Amino acid sequence: MKSEMLNAYPEMSAGQYYPMRMPSVAVSLLHRVRIRMFGMSKVGLDEVHFSAPTTIWLSECRACGAWNVDYIHGFWPNEYFNCKPCMAQKEA
Ligand SMILES: [Zn+2]
C-alpha cells in the first residue's frame, strides 16, 4: 500500500475511513514477517484524517484472518485494531 493512499479523501473522518481491508495478495512478505513477529506492521503516516499525524498499521484479524489497515484504538494496555469484515458481521 502506498502511503499517499492514507492521505486520500480528506473530507472523510478517521472513523469513516478506517479500518480498510487489504486484499491478501497485496500484503508483502515483509509485512507478513513483521506481523508474525510483532502483531502489526507500520504502513505510514496519516496527516489528513486526524488532528495530529497518526501512525497507520496493518494487522491480521485473529478471528477471521482478514488483513486490515487501521490506527490504534484504546489506550495501553487495552489497545486494539478493528476488523472490517467482523464489524460488518456485527452490524448485520
Ligand atoms: Zn475479522
PDB file of the backbone (N, CA, C, O) and the ligand in Angstrom, with CONECT records:
HET     ZN  A 101       1
ATOM      1  N   MET A   1       0.846  -1.200   0.000  1.00  0.00           N
ATOM      2  CA  MET A   1       0.000   0.000   0.000  1.00  0.00           C
ATOM      3  C   MET A   1       0.877   1.243   0.000  1.00  0.00           C
ATOM      4  O   MET A   1       1.836   1.347   0.765  1.00  0.00           O
ATOM      5  N   LYS A   2       0.532   2.183  -0.870  1.00  0.00           N
ATOM      6  CA  LYS A   2       1.295   3.431  -0.924  1.00  0.00           C
ATOM      7  C   LYS A   2       0.803   4.376   0.166  1.00  0.00           C
ATOM      8  O   LYS A   2      -0.392   4.430   0.456  1.00  0.00           O
ATOM      9  N   SER A   3       1.723   5.116   0.765  1.00  0.00           N
ATOM     10  CA  SER A   3       1.337   5.975   1.889  1.00  0.00           C
ATOM     11  C   SER A   3       0.453   7.140   1.441  1.00  0.00           C
ATOM     12  O   SER A   3      -0.259   7.716   2.263  1.00  0.00           O
ATOM     13  N   GLU A   4       0.484   7.506   0.129  1.00  0.00           N
ATOM     14  CA  GLU A   4      -0.429   8.573  -0.339  1.00  0.00           C
ATOM     15  C   GLU A   4      -1.884   8.152  -0.127  1.00  0.00           C
ATOM     16  O   GLU A   4      -2.759   8.989   0.097  1.00  0.00           O
ATOM     17  N   MET A   5      -2.128   6.840  -0.200  1.00  0.00           N
ATOM     18  CA  MET A   5      -3.498   6.349  -0.015  1.00  0.00           C
ATOM     19  C   MET A   5      -4.048   6.698   1.353  1.00  0.00           C
ATOM     20  O   MET A   5      -5.252   6.887   1.526  1.00  0.00           O
ATOM     21  N   LEU A   6      -3.138   6.781   2.337  1.00  0.00           N
ATOM     22  CA  LEU A   6      -3.570   7.088   3.698  1.00  0.00           C
ATOM     23  C   LEU A   6      -4.062   8.521   3.815  1.00  0.00           C
ATOM     24  O   LEU A   6      -4.824   8.854   4.722  1.00  0.00           O
ATOM     25  N   ASN A   7      -3.619   9.367   2.889  1.00  0.00           N
ATOM     26  CA  ASN A   7      -3.979  10.784   2.967  1.00  0.00           C
ATOM     27  C   ASN A   7      -5.010  11.179   1.916  1.00  0.00           C
ATOM     28  O   ASN A   7      -5.204  12.364   1.643  1.00  0.00           O
ATOM     29  N   ALA A   8      -5.669  10.185   1.329  1.00  0.00           N
ATOM     30  CA  ALA A   8      -6.726  10.450   0.359  1.00  0.00           C
ATOM     31  C   ALA A   8      -8.040  10.745   1.080  1.00  0.00           C
ATOM     32  O   ALA A   8      -8.194  10.414   2.255  1.00  0.00           O
ATOM     33  N   TYR A   9      -8.977  11.360   0.382  1.00  0.00           N
ATOM     34  CA  TYR A   9     -10.312  11.677   0.913  1.00  0.00           C
ATOM     35  C   TYR A   9     -10.267  12.449   2.228  1.00  0.00           C
ATOM     36  O   TYR A   9     -10.765  11.971   3.247  1.00  0.00           O
ATOM     37  N   PRO A  10      -9.670  13.645   2.207  1.00  0.00           N
ATOM     38  CA  PRO A  10      -9.558  14.431   3.450  1.00  0.00           C
ATOM     39  C   PRO A  10     -10.905  14.828   4.038  1.00  0.00           C
ATOM     40  O   PRO A  10     -10.984  15.183   5.214  1.00  0.00           O
ATOM     41  N   GLU A  11     -11.980  14.773   3.224  1.00  0.00           N
ATOM     42  CA  GLU A  11     -13.300  15.162   3.745  1.00  0.00           C
ATOM     43  C   GLU A  11     -13.884  14.097   4.667  1.00  0.00           C
ATOM     44  O   GLU A  11     -14.831  14.366   5.406  1.00  0.00           O
ATOM     45  N   MET A  12     -13.318  12.882   4.627  1.00  0.00           N
ATOM     46  CA  MET A  12     -13.822  11.806   5.486  1.00  0.00           C
ATOM     47  C   MET A  12     -13.150  11.865   6.857  1.00  0.00           C
ATOM     48  O   MET A  12     -12.004  12.295   6.986  1.00  0.00           O
ATOM     49  N   SER A  13     -13.892  11.421   7.884  1.00  0.00           N
ATOM     50  CA  SER A  13     -13.298  11.353   9.220  1.00  0.00           C
ATOM     51  C   SER A  13     -12.527  10.044   9.356  1.00  0.00           C
ATOM     52  O   SER A  13     -12.718   9.120   8.566  1.00  0.00           O
ATOM     53  N   ALA A  14     -11.658   9.970  10.358  1.00  0.00           N
ATOM     54  CA  ALA A  14     -10.868   8.752  10.586  1.00  0.00           C
ATOM     55  C   ALA A  14     -11.780   7.550  10.789  1.00  0.00           C
ATOM     56  O   ALA A  14     -11.494   6.454  10.306  1.00  0.00           O
ATOM     57  N   GLY A  15     -12.882   7.762  11.507  1.00  0.00           N
ATOM     58  CA  GLY A  15     -13.813   6.670  11.789  1.00  0.00           C
ATOM     59  C   GLY A  15     -14.519   6.160  10.540  1.00  0.00           C
ATOM     60  O   GLY A  15     -14.908   4.994  10.474  1.00  0.00           O
ATOM     61  N   GLN A  16     -14.686   7.040   9.542  1.00  0.00           N
ATOM     62  CA  GLN A  16     -15.300   6.618   8.277  1.00  0.00           C
ATOM     63  C   GLN A  16     -14.276   5.909   7.394  1.00  0.00           C
ATOM     64  O   GLN A  16     -14.605   4.970   6.668  1.00  0.00           O
ATOM     65  N   TYR A  17     -13.043   6.370   7.469  1.00  0.00           N
ATOM     66  CA  TYR A  17     -12.014   5.899   6.539  1.00  0.00           C
ATOM     67  C   TYR A  17     -11.398   4.566   6.962  1.00  0.00           C
ATOM     68  O   TYR A  17     -11.033   3.753   6.113  1.00  0.00           O
ATOM     69  N   TYR A  18     -11.284   4.344   8.259  1.00  0.00           N
ATOM     70  CA  TYR A  18     -10.675   3.112   8.780  1.00  0.00           C
ATOM     71  C   TYR A  18     -11.707   2.285   9.538  1.00  0.00           C
ATOM     72  O   TYR A  18     -12.683   2.853  10.029  1.00  0.00           O
ATOM     73  N   PRO A  19     -11.533   0.952   9.655  1.00  0.00           N
ATOM     74  CA  PRO A  19     -10.449   0.169   9.058  1.00  0.00           C
ATOM     75  C   PRO A  19     -10.668  -0.055   7.567  1.00  0.00           C
ATOM     76  O   PRO A  19     -11.798  -0.068   7.078  1.00  0.00           O
ATOM     77  N   MET A  20      -9.580  -0.228   6.875  1.00  0.00           N
ATOM     78  CA  MET A  20      -9.594  -0.504   5.448  1.00  0.00           C
ATOM     79  C   MET A  20      -9.125  -1.944   5.272  1.00  0.00           C
ATOM     80  O   MET A  20      -8.136  -2.353   5.880  1.00  0.00           O
ATOM     81  N   ARG A  21      -9.812  -2.698   4.462  1.00  0.00           N
ATOM     82  CA  ARG A  21      -9.390  -4.077   4.252  1.00  0.00           C
ATOM     83  C   ARG A  21      -8.341  -4.135   3.149  1.00  0.00           C
ATOM     84  O   ARG A  21      -8.497  -3.493   2.111  1.00  0.00           O
ATOM     85  N   MET A  22      -7.281  -4.894   3.365  1.00  0.00           N
ATOM     86  CA  MET A  22      -6.254  -5.060   2.338  1.00  0.00           C
ATOM     87  C   MET A  22      -6.341  -6.477   1.790  1.00  0.00           C
ATOM     88  O   MET A  22      -6.315  -7.443   2.552  1.00  0.00           O
ATOM     89  N   PRO A  23      -6.448  -6.607   0.442  1.00  0.00           N
ATOM     90  CA  PRO A  23      -6.507  -7.953  -0.128  1.00  0.00           C
ATOM     91  C   PRO A  23      -5.244  -8.741   0.193  1.00  0.00           C
ATOM     92  O   PRO A  23      -4.149  -8.180   0.203  1.00  0.00           O
ATOM     93  N   SER A  24      -5.386 -10.020   0.453  1.00  0.00           N
ATOM     94  CA  SER A  24      -4.256 -10.867   0.846  1.00  0.00           C
ATOM     95  C   SER A  24      -3.097 -10.792  -0.155  1.00  0.00           C
ATOM     96  O   SER A  24      -1.932 -10.790   0.243  1.00  0.00           O
ATOM     97  N   VAL A  25      -3.418 -10.728  -1.457  1.00  0.00           N
ATOM     98  CA  VAL A  25      -2.354 -10.691  -2.478  1.00  0.00           C
ATOM     99  C   VAL A  25      -1.530  -9.419  -2.398  1.00  0.00           C
ATOM    100  O   VAL A  25      -0.405  -9.377  -2.897  1.00  0.00           O
ATOM    101  N   ALA A  26      -2.080  -8.366  -1.766  1.00  0.00           N
ATOM    102  CA  ALA A  26      -1.377  -7.085  -1.683  1.00  0.00           C
ATOM    103  C   ALA A  26      -0.460  -6.998  -0.467  1.00  0.00           C
ATOM    104  O   ALA A  26       0.274  -6.021  -0.312  1.00  0.00           O
ATOM    105  N   VAL A  27      -0.497  -8.014   0.395  1.00  0.00           N
ATOM    106  CA  VAL A  27       0.313  -7.985   1.617  1.00  0.00           C
ATOM    107  C   VAL A  27       1.689  -8.568   1.328  1.00  0.00           C
ATOM    108  O   VAL A  27       1.819  -9.756   1.034  1.00  0.00           O
ATOM    109  N   SER A  28       2.715  -7.726   1.414  1.00  0.00           N
ATOM    110  CA  SER A  28       4.072  -8.151   1.079  1.00  0.00           C
ATOM    111  C   SER A  28       4.640  -9.114   2.127  1.00  0.00           C
ATOM    112  O   SER A  28       4.140  -9.203   3.248  1.00  0.00           O
ATOM    113  N   LEU A  29       5.683  -9.820   1.736  1.00  0.00           N
ATOM    114  CA  LEU A  29       6.342 -10.767   2.642  1.00  0.00           C
ATOM    115  C   LEU A  29       6.892 -10.035   3.872  1.00  0.00           C
ATOM    116  O   LEU A  29       6.824 -10.546   4.990  1.00  0.00           O
ATOM    117  N   LEU A  30       7.432  -8.843   3.655  1.00  0.00           N
ATOM    118  CA  LEU A  30       7.986  -8.067   4.772  1.00  0.00           C
ATOM    119  C   LEU A  30       6.901  -7.760   5.811  1.00  0.00           C
ATOM    120  O   LEU A  30       7.127  -7.885   7.014  1.00  0.00           O
ATOM    121  N   HIS A  31       5.709  -7.351   5.322  1.00  0.00           N
ATOM    122  CA  HIS A  31       4.601  -7.089   6.243  1.00  0.00           C
ATOM    123  C   HIS A  31       4.220  -8.370   6.992  1.00  0.00           C
ATOM    124  O   HIS A  31       3.980  -8.343   8.199  1.00  0.00           O
ATOM    125  N   ARG A  32       4.167  -9.488   6.266  1.00  0.00           N
ATOM    126  CA  ARG A  32       3.773 -10.756   6.887  1.00  0.00           C
ATOM    127  C   ARG A  32       4.742 -11.159   7.995  1.00  0.00           C
ATOM    128  O   ARG A  32       4.332 -11.618   9.061  1.00  0.00           O
ATOM    129  N   VAL A  33       6.042 -10.977   7.721  1.00  0.00           N
ATOM    130  CA  VAL A  33       7.057 -11.346   8.715  1.00  0.00           C
ATOM    131  C   VAL A  33       6.941 -10.449   9.944  1.00  0.00           C
ATOM    132  O   VAL A  33       6.975 -10.930  11.077  1.00  0.00           O
ATOM    133  N   ARG A  34       6.803  -9.128   9.712  1.00  0.00           N
ATOM    134  CA  ARG A  34       6.683  -8.189  10.834  1.00  0.00           C
ATOM    135  C   ARG A  34       5.434  -8.476  11.658  1.00  0.00           C
ATOM    136  O   ARG A  34       5.476  -8.414  12.886  1.00  0.00           O
ATOM    137  N   ILE A  35       4.319  -8.790  10.993  1.00  0.00           N
ATOM    138  CA  ILE A  35       3.073  -9.053  11.716  1.00  0.00           C
ATOM    139  C   ILE A  35       3.186 -10.351  12.509  1.00  0.00           C
ATOM    140  O   ILE A  35       2.665 -10.451  13.620  1.00  0.00           O
ATOM    141  N   ARG A  36       3.868 -11.345  11.939  1.00  0.00           N
ATOM    142  CA  ARG A  36       4.090 -12.593  12.670  1.00  0.00           C
ATOM    143  C   ARG A  36       4.909 -12.338  13.932  1.00  0.00           C
ATOM    144  O   ARG A  36       4.664 -12.956  14.967  1.00  0.00           O
ATOM    145  N   MET A  37       5.888 -11.423  13.848  1.00  0.00           N
ATOM    146  CA  MET A  37       6.776 -11.153  14.981  1.00  0.00           C
ATOM    147  C   MET A  37       6.187 -10.177  15.990  1.00  0.00           C
ATOM    148  O   MET A  37       6.294 -10.389  17.198  1.00  0.00           O
ATOM    149  N   PHE A  38       5.562  -9.102  15.497  1.00  0.00           N
ATOM    150  CA  PHE A  38       5.136  -8.012  16.393  1.00  0.00           C
ATOM    151  C   PHE A  38       3.619  -7.841  16.466  1.00  0.00           C
ATOM    152  O   PHE A  38       3.125  -7.063  17.282  1.00  0.00           O
ATOM    153  N   GLY A  39       2.874  -8.562  15.622  1.00  0.00           N
ATOM    154  CA  GLY A  39       1.418  -8.434  15.637  1.00  0.00           C
ATOM    155  C   GLY A  39       0.903  -7.296  14.775  1.00  0.00           C
ATOM    156  O   GLY A  39      -0.300  -7.198  14.530  1.00  0.00           O
ATOM    157  N   MET A  40       1.808  -6.427  14.308  1.00  0.00           N
ATOM    158  CA  MET A  40       1.393  -5.325  13.442  1.00  0.00           C
ATOM    159  C   MET A  40       2.594  -4.811  12.667  1.00  0.00           C
ATOM    160  O   MET A  40       3.739  -5.049  13.050  1.00  0.00           O
ATOM    161  N   SER A  41       2.324  -4.100  11.570  1.00  0.00           N
ATOM    162  CA  SER A  41       3.400  -3.592  10.742  1.00  0.00           C
ATOM    163  C   SER A  41       3.029  -2.189  10.266  1.00  0.00           C
ATOM    164  O   SER A  41       1.918  -1.965   9.785  1.00  0.00           O
ATOM    165  N   LYS A  42       3.955  -1.254  10.401  1.00  0.00           N
ATOM    166  CA  LYS A  42       3.674   0.146  10.061  1.00  0.00           C
ATOM    167  C   LYS A  42       3.454   0.304   8.561  1.00  0.00           C
ATOM    168  O   LYS A  42       4.224  -0.215   7.752  1.00  0.00           O
ATOM    169  N   VAL A  43       2.388   1.030   8.196  1.00  0.00           N
ATOM    170  CA  VAL A  43       2.098   1.286   6.788  1.00  0.00           C
ATOM    171  C   VAL A  43       2.523   2.697   6.408  1.00  0.00           C
ATOM    172  O   VAL A  43       3.028   2.921   5.308  1.00  0.00           O
ATOM    173  N   GLY A  44       2.322   3.642   7.309  1.00  0.00           N
ATOM    174  CA  GLY A  44       2.696   5.025   7.022  1.00  0.00           C
ATOM    175  C   GLY A  44       2.039   5.972   7.989  1.00  0.00           C
ATOM    176  O   GLY A  44       1.514   5.571   9.028  1.00  0.00           O
ATOM    177  N   LEU A  45       2.078   7.258   7.622  1.00  0.00           N
ATOM    178  CA  LEU A  45       1.560   8.307   8.489  1.00  0.00           C
ATOM    179  C   LEU A  45       0.346   8.952   7.823  1.00  0.00           C
ATOM    180  O   LEU A  45       0.406   9.351   6.660  1.00  0.00           O
ATOM    181  N   ASP A  46      -0.739   9.049   8.558  1.00  0.00           N
ATOM    182  CA  ASP A  46      -1.935   9.740   8.059  1.00  0.00           C
ATOM    183  C   ASP A  46      -1.940  11.149   8.639  1.00  0.00           C
ATOM    184  O   ASP A  46      -1.959  11.343   9.855  1.00  0.00           O
ATOM    185  N   GLU A  47      -1.922  12.122   7.740  1.00  0.00           N
ATOM    186  CA  GLU A  47      -1.850  13.514   8.205  1.00  0.00           C
ATOM    187  C   GLU A  47      -3.129  14.301   7.943  1.00  0.00           C
ATOM    188  O   GLU A  47      -3.200  15.487   8.265  1.00  0.00           O
ATOM    189  N   VAL A  48      -4.147  13.651   7.357  1.00  0.00           N
ATOM    190  CA  VAL A  48      -5.352  14.418   7.000  1.00  0.00           C
ATOM    191  C   VAL A  48      -6.618  14.022   7.775  1.00  0.00           C
ATOM    192  O   VAL A  48      -7.534  14.838   7.873  1.00  0.00           O
ATOM    193  N   HIS A  49      -6.703  12.831   8.316  1.00  0.00           N
ATOM    194  CA  HIS A  49      -7.940  12.408   8.981  1.00  0.00           C
ATOM    195  C   HIS A  49      -7.917  12.581  10.496  1.00  0.00           C
ATOM    196  O   HIS A  49      -8.896  12.279  11.178  1.00  0.00           O
ATOM    197  N   PHE A  50      -6.801  13.067  11.014  1.00  0.00           N
ATOM    198  CA  PHE A  50      -6.660  13.227  12.461  1.00  0.00           C
ATOM    199  C   PHE A  50      -6.196  14.648  12.773  1.00  0.00           C
ATOM    200  O   PHE A  50      -5.684  15.341  11.894  1.00  0.00           O
ATOM    201  N   SER A  51      -6.373  15.081  14.014  1.00  0.00           N
ATOM    202  CA  SER A  51      -5.912  16.422  14.389  1.00  0.00           C
ATOM    203  C   SER A  51      -4.388  16.480  14.465  1.00  0.00           C
ATOM    204  O   SER A  51      -3.808  17.562  14.371  1.00  0.00           O
ATOM    205  N   ALA A  52      -3.738  15.339  14.633  1.00  0.00           N
ATOM    206  CA  ALA A  52      -2.276  15.271  14.603  1.00  0.00           C
ATOM    207  C   ALA A  52      -1.886  14.056  13.755  1.00  0.00           C
ATOM    208  O   ALA A  52      -2.638  13.082  13.706  1.00  0.00           O
ATOM    209  N   PRO A  53      -0.716  14.091  13.080  1.00  0.00           N
ATOM    210  CA  PRO A  53      -0.300  12.942  12.263  1.00  0.00           C
ATOM    211  C   PRO A  53      -0.322  11.646  13.080  1.00  0.00           C
ATOM    212  O   PRO A  53       0.184  11.596  14.201  1.00  0.00           O
ATOM    213  N   THR A  54      -0.906  10.619  12.508  1.00  0.00           N
ATOM    214  CA  THR A  54      -1.123   9.368  13.232  1.00  0.00           C
ATOM    215  C   THR A  54      -0.554   8.189  12.450  1.00  0.00           C
ATOM    216  O   THR A  54      -0.754   8.082  11.240  1.00  0.00           O
ATOM    217  N   THR A  55       0.151   7.311  13.143  1.00  0.00           N
ATOM    218  CA  THR A  55       0.728   6.130  12.500  1.00  0.00           C
ATOM    219  C   THR A  55      -0.369   5.129  12.174  1.00  0.00           C
ATOM    220  O   THR A  55      -1.240   4.849  12.997  1.00  0.00           O
ATOM    221  N   ILE A  56      -0.311   4.595  10.962  1.00  0.00           N
ATOM    222  CA  ILE A  56      -1.292   3.624  10.496  1.00  0.00           C
ATOM    223  C   ILE A  56      -0.612   2.267  10.350  1.00  0.00           C
ATOM    224  O   ILE A  56       0.507   2.169   9.848  1.00  0.00           O
ATOM    225  N   TRP A  57      -1.308   1.221  10.796  1.00  0.00           N
ATOM    226  CA  TRP A  57      -0.730  -0.121  10.871  1.00  0.00           C
ATOM    227  C   TRP A  57      -1.546  -1.129  10.082  1.00  0.00           C
ATOM    228  O   TRP A  57      -2.750  -0.971   9.878  1.00  0.00           O
ATOM    229  N   LEU A  58      -0.855  -2.165   9.648  1.00  0.00           N
ATOM    230  CA  LEU A  58      -1.511  -3.310   9.035  1.00  0.00           C
ATOM    231  C   LEU A  58      -1.483  -4.444  10.049  1.00  0.00           C
ATOM    232  O   LEU A  58      -0.463  -4.680  10.696  1.00  0.00           O
ATOM    233  N   SER A  59      -2.600  -5.142  10.186  1.00  0.00           N
ATOM    234  CA  SER A  59      -2.642  -6.289  11.103  1.00  0.00           C
ATOM    235  C   SER A  59      -3.548  -7.367  10.525  1.00  0.00           C
ATOM    236  O   SER A  59      -4.317  -7.127   9.595  1.00  0.00           O
ATOM    237  N   GLU A  60      -3.439  -8.549  11.094  1.00  0.00           N
ATOM    238  CA  GLU A  60      -4.273  -9.665  10.657  1.00  0.00           C
ATOM    239  C   GLU A  60      -5.276  -9.962  11.751  1.00  0.00           C
ATOM    240  O   GLU A  60      -4.910 -10.102  12.918  1.00  0.00           O
ATOM    241  N   CYS A  61      -6.553 -10.058  11.372  1.00  0.00           N
ATOM    242  CA  CYS A  61      -7.606 -10.318  12.361  1.00  0.00           C
ATOM    243  C   CYS A  61      -7.463 -11.743  12.895  1.00  0.00           C
ATOM    244  O   CYS A  61      -7.353 -12.696  12.124  1.00  0.00           O
ATOM    245  N   ARG A  62      -7.464 -11.878  14.224  1.00  0.00           N
ATOM    246  CA  ARG A  62      -7.328 -13.206  14.834  1.00  0.00           C
ATOM    247  C   ARG A  62      -8.585 -14.034  14.643  1.00  0.00           C
ATOM    248  O   ARG A  62      -8.526 -15.263  14.646  1.00  0.00           O
ATOM    249  N   ALA A  63      -9.733 -13.368  14.475  1.00  0.00           N
ATOM    250  CA  ALA A  63     -10.995 -14.098  14.351  1.00  0.00           C
ATOM    251  C   ALA A  63     -11.232 -14.610  12.934  1.00  0.00           C
ATOM    252  O   ALA A  63     -11.637 -15.759  12.760  1.00  0.00           O
ATOM    253  N   CYS A  64     -10.989 -13.779  11.914  1.00  0.00           N
ATOM    254  CA  CYS A  64     -11.358 -14.183  10.548  1.00  0.00           C
ATOM    255  C   CYS A  64     -10.177 -14.221   9.581  1.00  0.00           C
ATOM    256  O   CYS A  64     -10.339 -14.688   8.453  1.00  0.00           O
ATOM    257  N   GLY A  65      -9.012 -13.755   9.974  1.00  0.00           N
ATOM    258  CA  GLY A  65      -7.833 -13.830   9.113  1.00  0.00           C
ATOM    259  C   GLY A  65      -7.723 -12.729   8.078  1.00  0.00           C
ATOM    260  O   GLY A  65      -6.796 -12.740   7.268  1.00  0.00           O
ATOM    261  N   ALA A  66      -8.666 -11.756   8.083  1.00  0.00           N
ATOM    262  CA  ALA A  66      -8.595 -10.658   7.111  1.00  0.00           C
ATOM    263  C   ALA A  66      -7.467  -9.697   7.486  1.00  0.00           C
ATOM    264  O   ALA A  66      -7.123  -9.545   8.658  1.00  0.00           O
ATOM    265  N   TRP A  67      -6.896  -9.049   6.457  1.00  0.00           N
ATOM    266  CA  TRP A  67      -5.846  -8.048   6.686  1.00  0.00           C
ATOM    267  C   TRP A  67      -6.515  -6.681   6.734  1.00  0.00           C
ATOM    268  O   TRP A  67      -7.270  -6.318   5.832  1.00  0.00           O
ATOM    269  N   ASN A  68      -6.235  -5.933   7.782  1.00  0.00           N
ATOM    270  CA  ASN A  68      -6.860  -4.628   7.957  1.00  0.00           C
ATOM    271  C   ASN A  68      -5.832  -3.531   8.181  1.00  0.00           C
ATOM    272  O   ASN A  68      -4.842  -3.716   8.890  1.00  0.00           O
ATOM    273  N   VAL A  69      -6.089  -2.377   7.558  1.00  0.00           N
ATOM    274  CA  VAL A  69      -5.267  -1.187   7.754  1.00  0.00           C
ATOM    275  C   VAL A  69      -6.048  -0.284   8.711  1.00  0.00           C
ATOM    276  O   VAL A  69      -7.180   0.100   8.417  1.00  0.00           O
ATOM    277  N   ASP A  70      -5.453   0.051   9.842  1.00  0.00           N
ATOM    278  CA  ASP A  70      -6.193   0.790  10.871  1.00  0.00           C
ATOM    279  C   ASP A  70      -5.220   1.551  11.776  1.00  0.00           C
ATOM    280  O   ASP A  70      -4.012   1.313  11.759  1.00  0.00           O
ATOM    281  N   TYR A  71      -5.773   2.459  12.553  1.00  0.00           N
ATOM    282  CA  TYR A  71      -4.984   3.143  13.583  1.00  0.00           C
ATOM    283  C   TYR A  71      -5.253   2.441  14.915  1.00  0.00           C
ATOM    284  O   TYR A  71      -6.220   1.690  15.044  1.00  0.00           O
ATOM    285  N   ILE A  72      -4.408   2.687  15.884  1.00  0.00           N
ATOM    286  CA  ILE A  72      -4.553   2.020  17.182  1.00  0.00           C
ATOM    287  C   ILE A  72      -5.708   2.649  17.958  1.00  0.00           C
ATOM    288  O   ILE A  72      -5.757   3.865  18.144  1.00  0.00           O
ATOM    289  N   HIS A  73      -6.627   1.809  18.403  1.00  0.00           N
ATOM    290  CA  HIS A  73      -7.747   2.267  19.223  1.00  0.00           C
ATOM    291  C   HIS A  73      -7.448   1.970  20.688  1.00  0.00           C
ATOM    292  O   HIS A  73      -6.676   1.065  21.005  1.00  0.00           O
ATOM    293  N   GLY A  74      -8.065   2.737  21.569  1.00  0.00           N
ATOM    294  CA  GLY A  74      -7.908   2.499  23.000  1.00  0.00           C
ATOM    295  C   GLY A  74      -6.556   2.962  23.511  1.00  0.00           C
ATOM    296  O   GLY A  74      -5.773   3.576  22.786  1.00  0.00           O
ATOM    297  N   PHE A  75      -6.300   2.656  24.766  1.00  0.00           N
ATOM    298  CA  PHE A  75      -5.070   3.079  25.405  1.00  0.00           C
ATOM    299  C   PHE A  75      -4.395   1.886  26.058  1.00  0.00           C
ATOM    300  O   PHE A  75      -5.051   0.925  26.462  1.00  0.00           O
ATOM    301  N   TRP A  76      -3.076   1.963  26.155  1.00  0.00           N
ATOM    302  CA  TRP A  76      -2.294   0.893  26.765  1.00  0.00           C
ATOM    303  C   TRP A  76      -2.823   0.601  28.168  1.00  0.00           C
ATOM    304  O   TRP A  76      -3.101   1.554  28.896  1.00  0.00           O
ATOM    305  N   PRO A  77      -2.980  -0.636  28.587  1.00  0.00           N
ATOM    306  CA  PRO A  77      -2.625  -1.870  27.853  1.00  0.00           C
ATOM    307  C   PRO A  77      -3.796  -2.463  27.072  1.00  0.00           C
ATOM    308  O   PRO A  77      -3.764  -3.642  26.719  1.00  0.00           O
ATOM    309  N   ASN A  78      -4.817  -1.672  26.798  1.00  0.00           N
ATOM    310  CA  ASN A  78      -6.007  -2.198  26.110  1.00  0.00           C
ATOM    311  C   ASN A  78      -6.118  -1.671  24.681  1.00  0.00           C
ATOM    312  O   ASN A  78      -7.182  -1.226  24.251  1.00  0.00           O
ATOM    313  N   GLU A  79      -5.012  -1.727  23.960  1.00  0.00           N
ATOM    314  CA  GLU A  79      -5.017  -1.245  22.581  1.00  0.00           C
ATOM    315  C   GLU A  79      -5.509  -2.335  21.647  1.00  0.00           C
ATOM    316  O   GLU A  79      -5.301  -3.522  21.898  1.00  0.00           O
ATOM    317  N   TYR A  80      -6.163  -1.927  20.568  1.00  0.00           N
ATOM    318  CA  TYR A  80      -6.664  -2.926  19.623  1.00  0.00           C
ATOM    319  C   TYR A  80      -6.867  -2.309  18.242  1.00  0.00           C
ATOM    320  O   TYR A  80      -6.884  -1.090  18.075  1.00  0.00           O
ATOM    321  N   PHE A  81      -7.021  -3.202  17.255  1.00  0.00           N
ATOM    322  CA  PHE A  81      -7.373  -2.802  15.895  1.00  0.00           C
ATOM    323  C   PHE A  81      -8.761  -3.335  15.586  1.00  0.00           C
ATOM    324  O   PHE A  81      -9.175  -4.365  16.117  1.00  0.00           O
ATOM    325  N   ASN A  82      -9.474  -2.625  14.723  1.00  0.00           N
ATOM    326  CA  ASN A  82     -10.766  -3.121  14.274  1.00  0.00           C
ATOM    327  C   ASN A  82     -10.593  -3.937  12.998  1.00  0.00           C
ATOM    328  O   ASN A  82      -9.589  -3.820  12.294  1.00  0.00           O
ATOM    329  N   CYS A  83     -11.606  -4.773  12.714  1.00  0.00           N
ATOM    330  CA  CYS A  83     -11.598  -5.600  11.510  1.00  0.00           C
ATOM    331  C   CYS A  83     -12.848  -5.292  10.702  1.00  0.00           C
ATOM    332  O   CYS A  83     -13.961  -5.386  11.218  1.00  0.00           O
ATOM    333  N   LYS A  84     -12.670  -4.927   9.440  1.00  0.00           N
ATOM    334  CA  LYS A  84     -13.812  -4.534   8.616  1.00  0.00           C
ATOM    335  C   LYS A  84     -14.859  -5.650   8.458  1.00  0.00           C
ATOM    336  O   LYS A  84     -16.035  -5.405   8.724  1.00  0.00           O
ATOM    337  N   PRO A  85     -14.473  -6.866   8.035  1.00  0.00           N
ATOM    338  CA  PRO A  85     -15.475  -7.930   7.899  1.00  0.00           C
ATOM    339  C   PRO A  85     -16.163  -8.270   9.226  1.00  0.00           C
ATOM    340  O   PRO A  85     -17.370  -8.511   9.240  1.00  0.00           O
ATOM    341  N   CYS A  86     -15.434  -8.293  10.321  1.00  0.00           N
ATOM    342  CA  CYS A  86     -16.036  -8.629  11.616  1.00  0.00           C
ATOM    343  C   CYS A  86     -17.012  -7.533  12.061  1.00  0.00           C
ATOM    344  O   CYS A  86     -18.050  -7.835  12.650  1.00  0.00           O
ATOM    345  N   MET A  87     -16.685  -6.258  11.784  1.00  0.00           N
ATOM    346  CA  MET A  87     -17.579  -5.155  12.129  1.00  0.00           C
ATOM    347  C   MET A  87     -18.868  -5.259  11.311  1.00  0.00           C
ATOM    348  O   MET A  87     -19.959  -5.044  11.839  1.00  0.00           O
ATOM    349  N   ALA A  88     -18.742  -5.586  10.029  1.00  0.00           N
ATOM    350  CA  ALA A  88     -19.905  -5.703   9.153  1.00  0.00           C
ATOM    351  C   ALA A  88     -20.825  -6.823   9.631  1.00  0.00           C
ATOM    352  O   ALA A  88     -22.050  -6.714   9.560  1.00  0.00           O
ATOM    353  N   GLN A  89     -20.211  -7.901  10.119  1.00  0.00           N
ATOM    354  CA  GLN A  89     -20.984  -9.038  10.604  1.00  0.00           C
ATOM    355  C   GLN A  89     -21.752  -8.676  11.868  1.00  0.00           C
ATOM    356  O   GLN A  89     -22.893  -9.099  12.050  1.00  0.00           O
ATOM    357  N   LYS A  90     -21.115  -7.881  12.752  1.00  0.00           N
ATOM    358  CA  LYS A  90     -21.764  -7.468  13.993  1.00  0.00           C
ATOM    359  C   LYS A  90     -22.962  -6.561  13.717  1.00  0.00           C
ATOM    360  O   LYS A  90     -23.979  -6.619  14.408  1.00  0.00           O
ATOM    361  N   GLU A  91     -22.815  -5.711  12.676  1.00  0.00           N
ATOM    362  CA  GLU A  91     -23.901  -4.774  12.354  1.00  0.00           C
ATOM    363  C   GLU A  91     -25.082  -5.471  11.698  1.00  0.00           C
ATOM    364  O   GLU A  91     -26.222  -5.024  11.819  1.00  0.00           O
ATOM    365  N   ALA A  92     -24.803  -6.574  10.999  1.00  0.00           N
ATOM    366  CA  ALA A  92     -25.874  -7.271  10.241  1.00  0.00           C
ATOM    367  C   ALA A  92     -26.823  -8.007  11.183  1.00  0.00           C
ATOM    368  O   ALA A  92     -27.774  -8.642  10.729  1.00  0.00           O
TER     369      ALA A  92
HETATM  370 ZN    ZN A 101     -12.098 -10.226  11.331  1.00  0.00          ZN2+
END
